């Protein structure tokens, strides 16, 4: 089923609010999400920009994605 523009707007707001909560909880993970998801940077590019190892970026990216998935899932069901 197609989403209405109202549903899409609500999803954008939910994502923005979840990212704000993540930034308050862990600014570095929030920054990694912004670079990887919104900026389209690779793991290596993100690591170089932030002065971190690729392994750290991968680990924190996985954690942040799981956290956001859980947060957004709770908003849909709540």
Wavefront OBJ file of the C-alpha trace (Angstrom):
o trace
v 0.000 0.000 0.000
v 1.200 3.500 -0.819
v 1.965 5.839 2.036
v 0.192 9.141 2.297
v 2.256 12.303 2.537
v 1.045 12.598 6.135
v 2.467 9.146 6.965
v 5.762 10.013 5.273
v 5.964 13.282 7.216
v 5.318 11.438 10.476
v 8.123 8.982 9.652
v 10.566 11.798 8.881
v 9.693 13.456 12.196
v 10.096 10.139 14.046
v 13.535 9.568 12.489
v 14.613 13.124 13.313
v 13.463 12.754 16.928
v 15.209 9.383 17.252
v 18.441 10.870 15.876
v 18.173 13.721 18.387
v 17.825 11.198 21.223
v 20.814 9.258 19.888
v 22.861 12.479 19.723
v 22.036 13.184 23.371
v 22.901 9.598 24.338
v 26.048 9.212 22.226
v 27.115 12.105 19.978
v 29.801 10.074 18.208
v 27.373 7.345 17.159
v 24.966 10.013 15.941
v 27.754 11.576 13.891
v 28.584 8.184 12.366
v 24.931 7.726 11.341
v 24.928 11.160 9.730
v 28.137 10.462 7.810
v 27.237 6.925 6.734
v 23.509 7.234 6.075
v 22.943 10.844 5.108
v 26.427 11.653 3.827
v 26.889 8.380 1.973
v 30.442 7.968 3.266
v 32.076 4.553 3.401
v 33.353 2.976 6.598
v 36.895 3.944 5.622
v 35.954 7.538 4.753
v 34.063 7.927 8.030
v 36.985 6.462 9.982
v 39.463 8.834 8.361
v 37.247 11.879 8.902
v 36.635 11.072 12.587
v 40.141 9.796 13.317
v 38.861 6.359 14.318
v 39.593 2.834 13.144
v 37.376 1.166 10.548
v 36.626 -1.496 13.128
v 35.289 1.124 15.565
v 33.130 2.685 12.846
v 31.682 -0.724 11.903
v 30.946 -1.617 15.522
v 29.339 1.739 16.361
v 27.407 1.811 13.055
v 25.913 -1.627 13.848
v 25.021 -0.503 17.370
v 23.449 2.759 16.158
v 21.401 1.029 13.452
v 20.058 -1.519 15.953
v 19.269 1.243 18.447
v 17.426 3.315 15.815
v 15.514 0.265 14.569
v 14.388 -0.474 18.119
v 13.491 3.164 18.811
v 11.501 3.543 15.613
v 9.773 0.200 16.147
v 8.633 1.302 19.601
v 7.260 4.553 18.166
v 5.217 2.686 15.553
v 3.725 0.283 18.090
v 3.388 2.854 20.868
l 1 2 3 4 5 6 7 8 9 10 11 12 13 14 15 16 17 18 19 20 21 22 23 24 25 26 27 28 29 30 31 32 33 34 35 36 37 38 39 40 41 42 43 44 45 46 47 48 49 50 51 52 53 54 55 56 57 58 59 60 61 62 63 64 65 66 67 68 69 70 71 72 73 74 75 76 77 78
